[in-house]
Structures are given as C-alpha cells and as structure tokens.
Amino acid sequence: MRKLNYKLMVSDFDGTLLNDNNQVPEAVKSAINEYVAAGGIFAVCTGRMLRSILPRVRGLGLNGLVAAYQGAVIADIESGKIIRSGGISCEDAAEVCKYLERINANINVYSDEVLYTNINKENEHLKLYEEITGVDAISVNGITDEVLNNGKDCQKIACLVAPEDRAELFENIKSRFGDKFDVTCSAKVLVEISPYGSTKGEALKYLANHYGVDISCSIAVGDNLNDMSMVAAAGLGVSVGNAVEELKEAADFVAGTNNDGAVAQIIEKFGFV
C-alpha cells in the first residue's frame, strides 16, 4: 500500500471534479479510490444544494461528510443527516432580495432544500441549471414576499447574470452587503450571497478538525472565487488549469484542467509520498 503525503483532500465539484460534460472522468474515480484505499480522506465542498450533491458523491462511493451551499451545510453522506447548518434569517434574506428586485436581478433563493426563483421557467439558462443540478426550481412572482411568508432561514441567495455583467454586479452587492454576508462567485454567470463566515475555508477547517487531521496535511482544489478561502486555508492550495486568474495567482500550484482529469493528477503528484 502506498504511503500518504497529505491525509485529507477537499475538492470543489463543478468545474473541478466534473468535466465540461458534467461527468467525473474514470481516471479521477480510480485515483480517488486508490487514495481512499491507502487511508486518505477525500471530501467534496460545493456551492450546490445538499439534495443536488448527495446523489453525486454517493455515486462516487464516497463516505463521511460532504459540504454544500459553500460550506453553510455539512452532512453525512450515507444517512443525509445534517451535522452543521448555517443560514441567513428570512428578514435579512428579504432585505437582500428587495434590493436585487429593485435592480431587476435574476434571483435564486435556497431555503431548506427548496429552490425559489423569480426567473421565468422557460429561461434557457435556468433550464440548463436545473438539468445540471437535478433540482427543479419553484417560480414565484414576488420573491421578497415569498421569503418573508416562508419564514425560514435561507442557506444561499444567487443571481444569474450574463458573464460580461458579473463583475459589476459582484462589486455592487459586495459594497452594499459585504460587511454582513459573504459575497462570492461560483461560475461565470453566478454571484452568490451566503451567511457570513460560512465559507469553504471554514468548511475545510471543520472537516480537518472532524477527522483529526492537521490543516497543514490537507489539500484543497478549486476553480473559482468561492474556492479562494479553502485554497488559502489548506496546507496545499491547488487551482485547476481552467480556474479564474485570481485563484491561480493565490494557489500554491496550478494543475491541468477539469477536462484533463486534474484531480487525478493532483492525487498522483501530491497525495502520496
């Protein structure tokens, strides 16, 4: 059996573990299996809803914990039991949605495993999002009122935006709400608002503590701005080759792309002595 170099590896899912065909390459599956068989702990930390990521990590044969909603929710893979959960109060979420409605933003609100949207269900981008994540959104007219009437915490709020408009919207939301919430981007078309402190970096720290692994013995891999905190917190922070430039610059190492099976390359290069 091969000797481990890093005990814990935490990977983003979309754009990192998945290729552009929404699949985990066979080489990556094999590398993960070899790493786990040698005693390594492999975990996924994603911006996806829990109900979206659970079937995928189960399909990979992973056990232990998975982090969803940028790390706001951490759950046991086998049982689906939520181990840790954070959220934005319905009042605070309504405040955010009211502003976003005023600027005519396309809004998704994630509340206790239900996805509400003010986007027309025939919108091609929403349809693609639903297809990729396996989650059907509930379309509502007044999303602020829906949040208030729902009366539940929201794990995340996201804006679907044209790629050329993402930077401006990100700066507008961050300047207005950045002192109260975590504002980040998880894709070329998404700006996301999460509970303050519920970052992937904090999720990595939680996972390391849960498994009794020193954070210096961890690897974190990602492709976008929402992965920045865990890439910075890990003993070894890795960016895939298709990542945004900001993450590449912050990473200790830049690997191949998600389509090249980057995670398999990282496991082979750094996972073992």
Summary of the structure (lengths in Angstrom):
residues: 273
radius of gyration: 18.0
end to end distance: 11.3
largest distance: 59.0
contacts: 966
relative contact order: 0.18
helix: 42%
strand: 24%
